[in-house]
Amino acid sequence: MEVLWPGNSAKAKVISAILSQAPANLPFTIFDFGCGTGGEWPRVLSQHGNIHLIGYDPLEGSIEEARSRLTQHNVELFTSGQLLSQTFKADFVVSFSVLEHVYDRRTYLQTAKAHLAESGIFYLNYDDGHFRNTLDLTAPPLWPRQSREWIHNLLAGPLACVGLTKRYQKRIRRAEMDKLIEETGFRVIEESYSNLASLKGLYNLIPENKRENYMRLWLDLEEELNAKFLIRSEDDSLGDSANLWQVMASRTVVLRHRR
């Protein structure tokens, strides 16, 4: 398994899945719907020159940085209203930890659907980390950051109602999201939970020359957990009743067009 997106098991798993399905020597298109500054795409594209990457981010500063980092690759990048006039179709659409920051989630899913090829696959990932901000009373230096996050979550909704949506974030509740997925014309073909908190935290404490092997171990363990130990309960206080969601606060849903 190629680990081309280190430090994040959800993203690493998606990229690995795409590369295992895509034709090895034929061009194909990936649309990263919320690409930020480009993440690990320079690494991926440098090793897979048959990928045509299309990226979108609403922040012009992020797109400018992504453009400077990806200038040598087969990439198109859009921001603000530029996406509205585009008619491309992508073989794969990916959305990594974006949806929890989207105010109009229905329109977001509809836009992804409009740009997904008829036989394409949409990897929709979201996480809950921003909403698990427990104040650690034993670590005063962390209090300002933890307090800011709590205040941010508290105010994000009211501010969005008056048009200030750039810093919006809100917990995604699985039942609501699954209903919205169905209503926008998708069908779920697979789902998984990722980024086990302890393993994600340990990654940065592993020597760099051992991180790739560590990532493989991390991915293999999470795959086993999803395959053999995923159960659901009545408790959905964190937005999802899956037991793995309690400690793996990242969910990836694999979608196709519903026919």
C-alpha positions in Angstrom: 0.0 0.0 0.0 1.3 3.4 -1.0 1.0 5.9 1.9 0.9 9.1 0.0 -1.0 11.2 2.5 0.9 10.7 5.8 -0.5 11.7 9.2 -4.2 11.3 8.4 -5.5 7.8 8.0 -8.8 8.9 6.4 -7.1 10.7 3.6 -4.4 8.0 3.1 -7.1 5.4 2.8 -9.1 7.4 0.2 -6.0 8.1 -2.0 -5.0 4.4 -1.8 -8.5 3.3 -2.7 -8.5 5.7 -5.7 -5.1 4.5 -7.0 -6.2 0.9 -6.7 -9.2 1.5 -8.9 -7.9 4.0 -11.4 -6.3 2.8 -14.6 -2.5 2.6 -14.0 -1.4 4.4 -17.3 -4.5 6.3 -18.4 -5.4 9.8 -17.4 -8.2 10.3 -14.9 -9.6 13.3 -13.0 -10.0 13.9 -9.3 -12.0 16.9 -8.0 -10.9 18.0 -4.6 -13.9 20.0 -3.3 -12.3 22.1 -0.6 -8.6 21.6 -1.4 -7.2 24.3 0.9 -3.6 25.0 0.2 -3.0 21.7 -1.6 -2.2 19.4 1.3 -0.1 16.4 0.1 -1.2 16.7 -3.5 2.3 17.6 -4.6 3.6 14.3 -3.3 0.7 12.3 -4.9 0.9 14.1 -8.3 4.7 13.8 -8.5 4.3 10.0 -8.3 1.2 9.7 -10.5 1.5 11.9 -13.5 -1.7 10.5 -15.0 -3.9 12.4 -12.5 -5.6 15.6 -13.6 -6.5 17.4 -10.4 -9.2 20.0 -10.2 -9.3 21.9 -6.9 -11.7 24.4 -5.4 -11.5 26.4 -2.2 -13.6 29.5 -1.3 -10.5 31.3 0.2 -8.5 33.1 -2.5 -5.4 33.1 -0.3 -5.5 29.3 0.0 -6.0 28.8 -3.8 -3.0 31.1 -4.5 -0.8 29.1 -2.2 -2.1 25.8 -3.7 -1.3 27.2 -7.2 2.3 28.0 -6.2 2.8 24.6 -4.7 1.2 22.7 -7.7 2.5 24.8 -10.6 4.4 21.9 -12.1 1.5 19.5 -12.2 -1.7 19.0 -14.3 -3.9 21.1 -12.1 -6.9 23.5 -12.5 -7.8 25.5 -9.4 -10.9 27.6 -8.8 -12.2 29.9 -6.1 -15.2 32.0 -5.2 -17.8 32.1 -8.0 -15.5 30.6 -10.6 -16.9 27.1 -10.1 -20.4 28.1 -11.2 -19.4 28.3 -14.8 -17.5 25.0 -14.9 -18.9 21.9 -16.6 -16.2 19.3 -16.0 -17.0 15.8 -14.8 -14.6 14.0 -12.5 -14.0 10.3 -12.1 -13.5 10.8 -8.4 -14.7 13.6 -6.1 -13.0 13.9 -2.7 -14.0 16.1 0.2 -11.7 15.9 3.2 -12.8 17.5 6.6 -14.8 20.2 4.8 -18.4 19.5 5.3 -18.5 20.4 9.0 -17.5 23.9 7.9 -20.2 24.2 5.2 -23.3 26.2 6.0 -25.4 25.2 3.0 -24.7 21.5 2.9 -27.5 20.6 0.5 -26.0 22.9 -2.2 -22.5 21.5 -1.5 -23.7 18.0 -2.1 -25.6 19.0 -5.2 -22.5 20.7 -6.6 -20.4 17.6 -6.0 -23.1 15.5 -7.7 -23.1 17.9 -10.7 -19.4 17.4 -11.2 -19.3 13.6 -10.6 -19.1 11.5 -13.8 -21.9 9.0 -14.3 -19.9 6.1 -13.1 -17.8 8.1 -10.7 -17.2 7.8 -6.9 -17.5 10.5 -4.3 -15.5 10.1 -1.1 -17.2 12.3 1.4 -15.2 12.6 4.7 -16.1 14.7 7.7 -14.8 14.8 11.3 -15.9 15.9 14.7 -12.6 17.0 16.3 -13.6 20.7 16.5 -16.5 19.7 18.8 -14.6 17.6 21.3 -12.8 20.4 23.0 -12.6 19.6 26.7 -11.0 22.1 28.9 -8.0 20.5 30.5 -7.9 22.0 34.0 -4.3 20.6 34.6 -2.9 22.5 31.6 -3.5 26.3 31.9 -1.4 27.1 28.8 -4.0 25.4 26.7 -6.9 27.3 28.1 -6.9 30.2 25.7 -7.0 27.9 22.6 -9.6 25.6 24.1 -11.7 28.5 25.1 -11.5 30.1 21.7 -12.7 26.9 20.1 -15.6 26.6 22.4 -16.7 30.3 21.8 -16.2 29.8 18.1 -18.6 26.8 18.1 -21.1 28.7 20.2 -21.2 31.8 17.9 -20.8 30.1 14.5 -24.5 29.4 14.0 -25.8 32.9 14.9 -23.1 34.6 12.8 -24.0 32.4 9.8 -27.6 33.5 10.1 -26.6 37.1 9.4 -24.4 36.1 6.5 -21.0 35.5 8.2 -20.3 32.0 7.0 -16.6 31.9 6.3 -15.7 30.5 9.7 -18.8 28.4 10.1 -18.6 25.0 11.8 -21.2 22.7 13.2 -21.3 19.1 14.3 -22.7 16.7 11.6 -25.3 14.4 12.9 -25.2 11.1 11.0 -29.0 10.6 10.7 -29.4 14.1 9.2 -26.5 13.6 6.9 -27.6 10.2 5.6 -31.1 11.6 4.9 -29.5 14.5 3.0 -27.3 12.2 1.0 -30.3 10.2 -0.1 -32.3 13.4 -0.9 -29.6 14.7 -3.2 -29.5 11.6 -5.3 -26.6 9.6 -3.9 -26.4 6.0 -2.6 -24.0 4.9 0.0 -21.8 1.9 -1.1 -19.4 1.9 1.9 -18.5 3.7 5.1 -15.7 3.7 7.6 -14.4 5.5 10.6 -10.8 6.7 10.8 -8.1 8.6 12.7 -8.1 6.7 16.0 -7.2 9.5 18.4 -4.3 7.8 20.2 -2.7 6.7 16.9 -3.1 10.1 15.3 -1.5 11.7 18.3 1.4 9.3 18.3 2.2 9.9 14.6 4.2 13.1 15.3 6.2 11.4 18.0 7.5 8.7 15.6 10.9 9.3 13.9 10.4 10.4 10.3 12.2 7.4 8.9 9.7 5.1 10.6 6.5 7.0 9.8 5.6 5.2 6.6 5.7 1.8 8.3 3.8 3.3 11.2 1.1 4.6 8.8 0.7 1.1 7.3 0.2 -0.4 10.7 -2.2 2.4 11.6 -4.3 1.8 8.4 -4.3 -2.0 8.8 -5.5 -1.7 12.4 -8.3 0.7 11.6 -9.4 -1.5 8.7 -9.7 -4.5 11.1 -11.6 -2.4 13.6 -14.1 -1.4 11.0 -14.5 -4.9 9.6 -14.8 -6.8 12.9 -15.7 -4.5 15.8 -18.1 -1.8 14.5 -21.4 -1.8 16.4 -24.2 0.6 16.9 -26.0 1.6 20.1 -28.8 3.9 21.2 -26.4 6.6 22.2 -25.9 9.2 19.5 -25.0 12.1 21.8 -21.9 12.8 19.7 -23.9 12.8 16.5 -23.4 9.1 15.6 -24.3 5.9 17.5 -21.3 3.9 16.2 -18.9 2.8 18.9 -15.9 3.6 16.7 -17.1 7.2 16.4 -16.4 7.7 20.1 -12.6 7.4 19.5 -12.3 7.7 15.7 -13.9 11.1 15.0 -13.6 10.9 11.2 -16.3 9.3 9.0 -15.9 8.6 5.3 -18.9 7.8 3.2 -18.3 6.4 -0.3 -21.1 7.5 -2.7 -22.3 6.9 -6.2 -25.2 8.3 -8.2 -28.4 6.7 -7.3 -30.1 5.1 -10.3 
